[in-house]
Amino acid sequence: MKKAFVFPGQGSQFPGMGKELYESNPDARRMMERANDILGFRISDIMFEGSGEELKATRVTQPAIFLHSVVLAGCTPLPVPDMVGGHSLGEFSALVAAGAVSFEDGLRLVAARAAAMQRCCELNPGSMAAIIALPAEKVEEICAGIPGIVVPANYNCDGQIVISGEKDAVGQACAAMKKAGAKRALPLPVSGAFHSPVMEPARAELASAIEATAFNTPSCPIYQNVSAAAETDPDRIKANLLAQLTSPVLWTQSVRAMLADGASEFTEIGPGSVLQGLIGRIAKDIEGIIIQGIQ
């Protein structure tokens, strides 16, 4: 039985996240206080006492989810995983859990990523939309035929793909998707076109931070969003991590690759339970798969 640890991305945050862990575990408290020092503001206070709106700011959301996930992984008695993966931002948590980067360096990278993405959203506002119950091939075909920038951004599970790009292009694509038979084409409450070419300025900005960070060979393979394949080479991991900002999150493909490589127990580590739901849909026809969460 191979064990996979998976880590959630942006959108899984909630007010009060991590507070109980901080109060009950001295190691968790030390890690969170270290994060406050590195970031230069008390992110723990926003996590514990902030409103949902305050937690939505990208510069807060991303390090908060990363911190919650990595502290849980480090302070909870867990077996050694055979493989790890993360959804978008969650890939950074997975890299720390597998020892590919240190906690401190991972946090600095996430903070740099969040700041770069925030600036990119302000300079080039975009939008995203969830397309429900339309085959991936049809979503790709429609996006390719729309003027402007709109691309598949997240392959979350069968029948759920998120598209991303310029506002007008996403709006036109949504209308075309519904006409083509999509059950829903639901605009998402975001101000940026994540995982699309619109994020190119953020990718360029993050490149220097990734190059300046020490990456180690991970203790187990990481299934990265860009390749949906088991990666262990630090140089490939760095290149994929950078490409992730402007490339689609191949989550469905990653989970299928983990299943093909023998994963039979998935543990989601971090706030929320989004990935448990997605994995359940992806692996619905496979017997004996265990899906659980730690939050």
N, C-alpha and C positions, 0 to 999 in steps of 0.2 A: 504493500500500500504506500504510494508516494504522496507526500504532503506538499501542498502549494499554499504559500501565504500571498494574499493579494491585498492591495492598499487603494483606498478610494481617492477620488479627485475632487475638484471644486464643485460645490453644491451640496456637500454632505455635512457642512458645518451646522451647529445649533447653539443657541445661548446656553451657557453653563458648561460647555464641553471641557472635560479634563479637570473640573474643579474637585470632584470626589477623589480622583487619583492624586492630585496635588496635596490634598489634606491628609490622605491616608498612607502615602508612600514617600519616604525621605528621598529615595533615588529619583523619583518623578519630580519632586520639588526642586532638587538640585538641577536637573536637566532643564526645567522650565525657567528657573532663575538665570541659568546660563544663557538661555535663549533671549531673555529680557535684556541681558547685558550685550549680547551680540547684535541684536536688532536696534538697540538704542531707544526702545520704548517698551512699556510693560504690556506685551501682548497677552500675558496671562490674565491681566485685569479685564481686557476686552473679551477674552474667551469666557471668563467666569461671570462677569457682570454686564457686559455690553449687550446692546439690543441686536435683534436679527439684522437690522439695517446696517449697524456698525460693522457687523461681521461679514457683510456682503462686499465691502471694499476689497478689491483684488489684493492690495498690499497687505491686508490683514488676513483675508480668507486663506490664501495659499500657505503662508507660514503657520497659521493656526492649525490647519488640517494636517500639514506635515508634522508639526510638533506633537499633536495629539496622537497621531499614528505611530511615530517613532518612539515616543515615551511608552506607549502601550506595549509595543514590541520588545522594548528593552526592560520593562519592569514587570512583565507577566511571565510566569513560568510556562514556557512553551517548548515543544519538541523542536529539533533542528529541521528546517524545511529542506525539501529536495529541489524546490524551485520557487521563484518569486515572480511577481508581476504587479504592475500598478496602472491605474487608469489615469492617463495624462499626468497631472501633478503627482499622483500616487506612485509614479515610476521613481521619483526621487526618494520617497519613503522606502520603496523596495530596495533601492541601491544601498541605503544605509543599513537596512536589515540584513543584507547579504554581505556587508563589510566592504563594498566597493568604494564607498566614500565615508568619511567620518561624519558623526552627527553635526559637528560644528560647520564643516565644509558644506554638508548637505543643506543646512539651514541658510548659510550665506548664498548658496546657489539659488535656493527657492526665493529668498528675498530679492535677489537680483532679477530673477525671472519675473516675479510679481511686479516689480517696479517697471521693468521694461515693457511688460504687457499693458500695464496701466497707462503708461505714456503713449503707447501705440494706439490704445483705444481712444484716448483724448484727441490725438492727431488724426486718426483715421477711423471714425466710428463705423462699426459694422453691426451685423446681427446674425443670429443663429435660429434655427427652427428644427423641431423634432418631426420627422416624417414617420407616420405609423401605418403599418400594413401595406407596404409597397416593396416589391423585390429590389434588392440592391442594384441589380443591373439596370432597372428602370430609373432609379434615382440617379445613377451615374449618367445615364443617357440624357435625362432631362437637364441636369446641371450643365452638361457639355453643350447643350443647345441654347442656353440662356446668354444674352449679351452681358458683359461685365463679369465680375468675379463671384462665382458661387460654386462650392465644391462639397462633396461628402466629407464630413469632419470626424464623426464618431460612428463606427460600426458597433453599436452597443449590444445588439442581439438580433436574431432573425426577426424582421418586421419592425425594427426600431433603428433608424439611422438619423443622425443629426447632420444638417447641412449648415454651411457657414460662408459668409462673404459680405459683399457690399449690400446695403439695405435694399435698394431697388431690385437688385438681382435676386436676393433671397425672397423678396415679395413676389416677384414674377415666377420664381421656381415653385413657391408654395401653391400658387394658383394652378400651375401646370401639373403639379403632383396630385392635387385634389381632382382635377379633370381626368387624370390618368387612373384614378381609382384608389388613391390613398385614403385610408379611413380618417386620418387627421393630418393636418400640417400646422403644427402648433408653434408660434413664435416663442422664443425663450427670453426670460428677463435678464439679458446680458447686454452690455454696451460695446462688446468687441467681437470680431470675427475670428475666434480662436481656431487654431489648426487649419488655417487657410493662408494663401499667399499675402493677404492683408497684413499678416503678422511679420512680414519680412524685416521691417525695422527693428522689431524686438529680437528676432533671431540674430541679426547682426550685432546687436548690443550684448546679447548673452554669450556670444562666441568667445569674447576675451575672458569672461568669468569662468567658463568651462575649461578653456585652455590653461588657465592659471591654477586649476584645482588638481590635486593629486588623486588619481583613480587607481585602485588596486584590483587584482583579479578577484571576483566575488567568490564567496564560499559555496555558492550553488548557481546554476544558470538563472539569468533574468530574461524573461520573455518581454521584449520591448515593443512599445506601441507601433513603431515605424516598420519593424521587420516581422513581427509576430513569430519570432523564432528564438530559440535558446541562445543567449549571448553570454560569453565569458571573457572575451578579449577587451581589455580596457580601452583601446583605441576605437574599436567598433562601438562600444557602449557610449563613448563620448560623442562620436559622430551621430549616432542615432538619437541621442538625447537632444542635441542641437537641432537636428532635422525635425524633431517632434513638433516644434512650434508652428511650422508651416505645413505639416503633413497630417493625414488622417490618423486617428486612434483606431488601430485594428484590434479592437478588444474581442470581438467574436472570434476572429482568426487566432488570436493569442490563446484564448481559452481552449479552442479546439486543438491547438498545437500541444498545450499542456496535457489535455486528455489523451492525445495520440502518444505522448511520451510517458504515459502511465499514471498521471495524477488521478487520484480517486478521493482525495480529501482536500477541500478548499476552505481556508480560514480567512475571512475578511477582518483586517486589523485596522481600526480607526473609527471615526464617527459615522453613524448611519448604517444602512444595510442595503444600499443600492446594488453593490456588486453581487451580493448573495442572490438577489432577484434576477439579475442578468444571467449569472452562471446557471441558475436553475432552469432558465428558458433555453440556454444554449445546450445544456446537457440533459434535456428532458427525456430523451429516448435512450439514455444510458443507465443501466441498472447499477445500484450499489454506490452511487456517488454521494459522499457526505459534504454538505455545505453548511458552514456555521460562521458565527461572527464573534468578535471580541471588541467591545466598545466602552 
